[in-house]
């Protein structure tokens, strides 16, 4: 049938039909989907911030941070510096009305020396300056990994891997409700307890 069709058409019509058949076969073989470009890490952050709220996490980590296997944990390799990624994420959170940040850093960072890792003191100083004005806590690195693994059962976690090659330099940002403070929550719970007589 196709051969008969080609014999009755002009050369340009046959060529046009051949191209059409090739395109149709390509779509059939690829599941009728055009190839998709992978989204940049900035695109991922812009896409996810409006979705995120209380209890989500964004971790900005060094290049040796492990790829966690929990389905709720997504890892993106940025190929950028720690401070470039951290600055972008914090700026995005600051503009978002739905979320605010609490930061956790590795307790071990306070004990890494310049003799072990040249430049670590300068890193600590710059990190402290960048986190100014944000509630900031310190805990053991493995505790943060376990917390992300646990919270990943219920909530989305975004891990942004940087090209930093210094140990214990990760910043774990716990997102909280942007329009409800910890003090508001404490007052609410106190009022509820008083009302119930507990």
C-alpha positions in Angstrom: 0.0 0.0 0.0 2.8 2.4 0.9 4.7 1.4 -2.3 1.6 2.2 -4.4 1.2 5.5 -2.7 4.9 6.5 -3.5 4.5 5.5 -7.2 1.6 7.9 -7.6 3.2 10.9 -6.1 5.8 13.4 -7.3 9.4 13.3 -6.0 8.9 16.1 -3.5 5.7 14.6 -2.2 7.5 11.2 -1.8 10.3 12.9 0.1 7.9 14.8 2.3 5.9 11.6 3.1 9.1 9.7 3.9 10.2 12.4 6.4 6.7 12.3 8.0 6.9 8.5 8.3 10.4 8.8 9.9 9.1 11.4 12.4 6.1 9.2 13.3 8.3 6.2 13.8 10.6 8.2 16.0 7.7 9.3 18.2 6.4 5.7 18.4 9.8 4.3 19.4 10.4 7.0 22.0 7.0 6.8 23.6 5.7 10.0 21.9 7.8 12.2 24.2 10.2 14.8 23.1 13.6 14.6 25.0 13.6 16.8 28.1 16.4 19.0 29.2 17.5 18.5 32.8 16.5 21.4 35.1 19.3 23.5 36.6 19.7 23.5 40.4 18.4 27.1 40.4 15.3 25.9 38.5 14.8 23.1 41.1 15.0 25.6 43.9 12.6 28.0 42.2 10.1 25.2 41.5 10.2 23.7 45.0 10.2 26.7 47.3 6.5 27.5 46.6 5.7 23.8 47.3 7.6 23.7 50.6 6.4 24.6 54.0 6.7 23.7 57.7 9.0 20.6 58.1 10.6 20.5 54.7 14.4 20.6 54.5 17.0 22.0 52.1 20.6 20.9 52.7 23.5 22.6 51.1 26.4 20.1 51.4 30.0 19.5 50.5 31.0 17.2 47.6 31.5 14.1 49.8 27.9 14.1 51.2 26.3 10.7 50.6 23.4 10.1 48.2 20.6 9.2 50.5 18.4 6.4 49.3 15.1 7.5 51.0 12.6 8.2 48.2 11.6 11.5 49.8 15.2 12.8 49.5 16.2 14.4 46.2 19.9 15.1 45.5 21.0 17.7 42.9 24.7 18.2 42.0 25.1 22.0 41.5 28.8 22.2 40.3 28.9 25.5 42.2 30.5 26.8 45.4 28.9 26.4 48.8 28.4 30.1 49.3 26.9 30.7 45.8 24.3 28.0 46.5 23.7 29.0 50.1 23.2 32.7 49.1 20.7 31.8 46.4 18.7 29.5 48.6 18.6 32.0 51.5 17.6 34.8 49.2 14.7 32.6 47.8 13.5 31.7 51.3 13.6 35.4 52.4 11.4 36.4 49.5 8.9 33.5 50.1 5.9 34.3 52.3 5.2 30.7 53.1 8.5 29.7 54.7 11.3 30.9 57.0 14.6 29.2 57.8 16.3 27.6 60.8 19.9 26.5 60.1 21.8 23.6 61.5 25.6 23.2 61.0 27.9 20.4 61.9 29.3 20.5 65.5 32.5 18.9 64.1 33.1 22.1 62.1 34.2 23.9 65.3 37.0 21.5 65.8 38.5 21.1 62.3 41.8 23.0 62.2 43.5 24.9 59.5 46.4 22.5 59.8 44.0 19.7 58.8 42.0 21.7 56.3 43.6 24.9 55.1 41.1 27.8 54.9 38.6 26.3 57.3 38.8 29.2 59.7 38.0 31.6 56.9 35.1 29.4 55.9 33.7 29.4 59.4 33.8 33.2 59.6 32.1 33.6 56.2 29.4 31.1 57.1 28.7 32.8 60.4 28.3 36.1 58.6 26.0 34.5 56.0 23.7 33.0 58.6 23.5 36.2 60.7 19.8 36.9 61.5 18.8 33.2 61.0 18.2 31.0 64.1 21.3 28.8 64.0 22.0 25.5 65.8 24.9 23.1 65.9 24.7 19.3 66.1 26.7 16.2 65.2 26.8 15.6 61.4 25.3 12.1 61.6 22.4 13.4 63.6 21.4 15.7 60.7 21.7 12.8 58.2 19.5 10.6 60.4 17.0 13.5 60.8 16.7 13.9 57.0 16.3 10.2 56.6 13.5 10.2 59.2 11.7 13.3 57.9 12.0 12.0 54.3 9.4 9.4 55.2 6.7 12.1 55.2 8.2 15.3 53.8 10.3 16.3 50.7 14.0 16.9 51.3 16.2 18.7 48.8 20.0 18.2 48.9 22.1 20.5 46.9 25.7 19.2 46.5 28.3 21.8 46.0 31.9 21.5 44.8 33.3 22.3 48.3 36.0 19.9 49.4 36.1 20.7 53.1 34.8 18.3 55.8 31.8 19.0 58.0 30.8 22.1 56.1 27.1 21.2 55.4 24.3 23.6 56.1 20.9 21.9 56.9 18.0 24.4 56.5 14.8 23.3 58.3 11.9 25.2 56.9 9.2 26.6 59.2 5.9 28.3 58.5 6.7 31.8 57.3 3.7 33.5 59.0 3.6 31.6 62.3 6.5 31.9 64.7 7.7 29.4 67.3 6.5 31.8 70.0 3.0 31.8 68.4 3.0 28.0 68.4 4.1 27.8 72.0 1.4 30.3 73.1 -1.3 28.4 71.1 -0.3 25.1 72.8 -0.3 26.7 76.2 -3.8 28.2 75.6 -5.1 24.8 74.4 -3.6 23.1 77.5 -5.2 25.6 79.8 -8.6 25.3 78.1 -8.6 21.5 78.5 -7.4 21.7 82.1 -4.2 19.7 81.3 
